[in-house]
């Protein structure tokens, strides 16, 4: 059994690879080698933050009382090795069976979720974390783990629904280490390097931090500063030839009940001359929110009306159930107000109004 628990502990560390690998792979595919170092740094820090997980696995699953089940539920000798009592699968199955009888055990659901991550089953882990969070919604560490699993189940996307959970964790505990690391990684993915630096600095200054984690956080800060400098140079070079803006679009929680996943979302830029003809348009679906999109000259609807033709623009987003380009009563909308057509930061658009 000692060998098994050592194996289980190793599997918990392996679960971290399931979390960070999509981050490394997805961004590397999209942006090339220049973006790999920052994710390697995030992965290193997350590994440093996780060692307690393996111990928790032993303390929860290794406790015979935590896995007590009826004799009738024990696997028979004829079953294959993958389902034997000494296998990880069997241990997790026992815990899942026990939770069906004791569904109000928040710690049990959290442990089941961590076990699913060890088995590379992030979808199941997300479901288990959801049950744990429903029973214990004010546990910042649990919320950070939940966000981690959500991202892993969604190709490493920390800027989708997972980001809202990370923000909830930080609202409960502004110094929660894992939530700060995830928030920094999400900011890096959005190319919000200044935001990432702020999160890393908060993590570096968090209490009771080990020297190793503090050093890794500082390395990440240095890397983010390098990336920020490079990004500004690239943006400056592009700005001389064309204009583009990055837009963060999110839906107000108060309006979520009025939106269906298949509703159309228009994200568009308008000139400051009063014309309602968009300078650039992106079309999305509501189930992609929140998201970050880029608007640029290539999306112009007329050759003489491009982003680069105007110094000041406004950016707006509208949710349409009908999918029509013209606004209709009942559509949901939001706007940024006037900004530069060569805005270097991410423009935030919050959909919070109802078209009358």
ZAMARGU-4260 file (C-alpha; in steps of 0.2 Angstrom, whole numbers, plus 5000, padded with zeros to 4 digits):
<rodrens>
0) 5000/5000/5000 | 5015/5012/5003 | 5020/5011/4985 | 5002/5014/4980 | 5001/5030/4990
5) 5017/5036/4984 | 5011/5033/4966 | 4995/5042/4971 | 5005/5057/4977 | 5015/5057/4960
10) 4999/5056/4951 | 4993/5072/4960 | 5008/5081/4953 | 5005/5074/4936 | 4988/5081/4937
15) 4996/5098/4937 | 5003/5094/4919 | 4985/5091/4914 | 4981/5109/4919 | 4996/5118/4913
20) 5000/5108/4897 | 4985/5115/4887 | 4991/5133/4892 | 5008/5129/4885 | 5002/5120/4870
25) 4988/5132/4865 | 4997/5148/4866 | 5013/5141/4858 | 5003/5135/4843 | 4995/5153/4841
30) 5010/5164/4845 | 5025/5154/4843 | 5041/5151/4854 | 5041/5169/4860 | 5026/5166/4871
35) 5033/5149/4878 | 5044/5156/4892 | 5030/5165/4901 | 5019/5149/4902 | 5034/5139/4908
40) 5036/5151/4922 | 5018/5150/4926 | 5019/5131/4926 | 5034/5131/4937 | 5025/5142/4950
45) 5009/5131/4950 | 5020/5116/4953 | 5027/5125/4968 | 5010/5129/4975 | 5003/5111/4974
50) 5014/5100/4985 | 5000/5099/4998 | 4988/5091/4986 | 4997/5074/4987 | 4997/5075/5006
55) 4978/5079/5006 | 4975/5064/4994 | 4984/5053/5007 | 4975/5060/5022 | 4957/5059/5014
60) 4958/5044/5003 | 4971/5035/5014 | 4960/5036/5029 | 4950/5019/5029 | 4935/5029/5037
65) 4935/5040/5022 | 4932/5026/5010 | 4922/5014/5021 | 4909/5005/5010 | 4898/4990/5011
70) 4906/4973/5008 | 4894/4970/4994 | 4902/4985/4985 | 4919/4978/4985 | 4926/4972/4968
75) 4927/4953/4965 | 4944/4945/4962 | 4938/4941/4944 | 4938/4960/4940 | 4953/4967/4930
80) 4967/4976/4938 | 4962/4993/4933 | 4947/4991/4945 | 4955/4981/4959 | 4955/4989/4977
85) 4973/4993/4976 | 4971/5003/4960 | 4969/5022/4959 | 4953/5019/4949 | 4946/5008/4962
90) 4950/5021/4976 | 4942/5035/4966 | 4927/5024/4962 | 4924/5020/4981 | 4925/5039/4985
95) 4912/5043/4972 | 4901/5029/4978 | 4902/5035/4996 | 4898/5053/4990 | 4882/5046/4982
100) 4877/5041/5000 | 4884/5057/5008 | 4881/5071/4995 | 4883/5085/5008 | 4902/5081/5011
105) 4911/5096/5003 | 4928/5090/5007 | 4924/5073/4999 | 4918/5081/4983 | 4934/5092/4983
110) 4945/5076/4986 | 4935/5067/4972 | 4939/5082/4960 | 4957/5082/4964 | 4957/5063/4961
115) 4949/5065/4944 | 4963/5078/4940 | 4976/5065/4944 | 4967/5053/4932 | 4967/5066/4918
120) 4948/5068/4919 | 4946/5087/4920 | 4928/5087/4914 | 4923/5075/4929 | 4934/5085/4940
125) 4925/5101/4936 | 4908/5093/4940 | 4915/5087/4957 | 4922/5104/4961 | 4905/5112/4956
130) 4897/5101/4970 | 4910/5106/4982 | 4909/5124/4979 | 4890/5124/4980 | 4892/5117/4998
135) 4907/5128/5002 | 4906/5144/4992 | 4917/5155/5002 | 4933/5144/5002 | 4945/5154/4991
140) 4957/5139/4989 | 4943/5128/4983 | 4937/5141/4970 | 4955/5142/4964 | 4956/5124/4961
145) 4939/5124/4953 | 4945/5137/4941 | 4960/5127/4937 | 4950/5112/4932 | 4938/5122/4922
150) 4953/5129/4912 | 4960/5112/4910 | 4943/5105/4903 | 4942/5120/4891 | 4959/5118/4882
155) 4968/5129/4895 | 4957/5144/4892 | 4959/5154/4908 | 4949/5169/4901 | 4933/5161/4899
160) 4921/5156/4913 | 4936/5151/4923 | 4941/5169/4925 | 4925/5173/4934 | 4929/5160/4947
165) 4947/5166/4949 | 4940/5183/4952 | 4928/5176/4965 | 4942/5168/4974 | 4952/5184/4975
170) 4937/5193/4981 | 4936/5181/4996 | 4955/5181/4999 | 4965/5194/4989 | 4981/5185/4994
175) 4976/5167/4989 | 4992/5161/4980 | 4985/5150/4967 | 4971/5162/4962 | 4984/5176/4960
180) 4995/5164/4949 | 4980/5160/4938 | 4975/5178/4937 | 4992/5183/4931 | 4993/5169/4918
185) 4976/5174/4911 | 4982/5192/4910 | 4997/5186/4900 | 4986/5177/4888 | 4977/5193/4885
190) 4993/5202/4883 | 4989/5213/4898 | 5007/5212/4904 | 5005/5227/4916 | 4990/5217/4924
195) 5000/5201/4925 | 5014/5211/4934 | 5002/5217/4947 | 4996/5200/4951 | 5014/5193/4952
200) 5019/5207/4963 | 5004/5203/4975 | 5009/5185/4975 | 5027/5189/4979 | 5022/5200/4993
205) 5010/5187/5000 | 5013/5181/5018 | 5021/5164/5022 | 5027/5162/5005 | 5042/5151/5002
210) 5058/5159/4995 | 5057/5147/4980 | 5039/5154/4975 | 5044/5172/4978 | 5059/5169/4967
215) 5049/5162/4953 | 5036/5176/4955 | 5050/5188/4952 | 5056/5179/4937 | 5039/5180/4930
220) 5038/5199/4934 | 5055/5201/4924 | 5048/5191/4910 | 5032/5200/4909 | 5041/5217/4909
225) 5052/5210/4894 | 5036/5205/4885 | 5028/5222/4888 | 5042/5231/4881 | 5043/5220/4865
230) 5024/5221/4863 | 5025/5240/4864 | 5038/5241/4851 | 5028/5229/4839 | 5012/5239/4842
235) 5021/5255/4838 | 5028/5248/4822 | 5011/5242/4817 | 5002/5258/4821 | 5012/5268/4808
240) 5004/5257/4795 | 4987/5252/4801 | 4976/5253/4817 | 4969/5240/4828 | 4962/5238/4845
245) 4959/5224/4857 | 4942/5223/4865 | 4937/5213/4881 | 4919/5209/4880 | 4909/5203/4895
250) 4891/5201/4900 | 4884/5209/4915 | 4878/5195/4928 | 4861/5204/4929 | 4858/5200/4911
255) 4864/5182/4910 | 4846/5175/4912 | 4841/5184/4896 | 4854/5177/4885 | 4854/5160/4876
260) 4871/5152/4870 | 4867/5153/4852 | 4862/5172/4852 | 4873/5182/4840 | 4885/5195/4848
265) 4891/5209/4837 | 4907/5218/4842 | 4911/5234/4832 | 4920/5250/4831 | 4911/5267/4827
270) 4919/5283/4821 | 4917/5299/4831 | 4909/5308/4817 | 4891/5302/4821 | 4890/5289/4807
275) 4882/5272/4812 | 4892/5262/4799 | 4904/5252/4808 | 4923/5254/4804 | 4926/5236/4809
280) 4915/5221/4815 | 4917/5204/4823 | 4903/5192/4825 | 4902/5179/4839 | 4890/5169/4849
285) 4885/5172/4867 | 4892/5156/4873 | 4910/5163/4869 | 4908/5177/4882 | 4918/5183/4891
290) 4931/5185/4877 | 4944/5196/4870 | 4944/5200/4851 | 4954/5211/4840 | 4947/5224/4828
295) 4958/5231/4814 | 4958/5239/4797 | 4955/5222/4788 | 4938/5221/4795 | 4933/5238/4787
300) 4916/5238/4778 | 4921/5252/4766 | 4939/5256/4759 | 4937/5274/4764 | 4931/5271/4782
305) 4944/5261/4792 | 4950/5262/4810 | 4966/5271/4804 | 4956/5285/4796 | 4950/5291/4813
310) 4960/5296/4828 | 4945/5293/4840 | 4933/5279/4840 | 4920/5270/4851 | 4919/5252/4853
315) 4902/5243/4857 | 4895/5226/4858 | 4877/5220/4856 | 4868/5203/4859 | 4855/5199/4846
320) 4843/5185/4848 | 4838/5187/4830 | 4855/5189/4823 | 4850/5205/4813 | 4863/5218/4811
325) 4851/5232/4815 | 4847/5235/4834 | 4830/5229/4839 | 4821/5231/4856 | 4826/5218/4868
330) 4844/5217/4862 | 4858/5219/4875 | 4872/5232/4872 | 4887/5240/4880 | 4899/5253/4874
335) 4917/5259/4879 | 4915/5278/4876 | 4928/5287/4865 | 4945/5279/4864 | 4960/5281/4853
340) 4960/5270/4837 | 4977/5265/4841 | 4974/5261/4860 | 4988/5250/4867 | 4978/5243/4881
345) 4963/5231/4881 | 4947/5241/4879 | 4934/5234/4891 | 4916/5233/4885 | 4902/5227/4898
350) 4886/5223/4890 | 4874/5229/4903 | 4860/5239/4894 | 4844/5234/4886 | 4839/5241/4869
355) 4822/5250/4871
</rodrens>
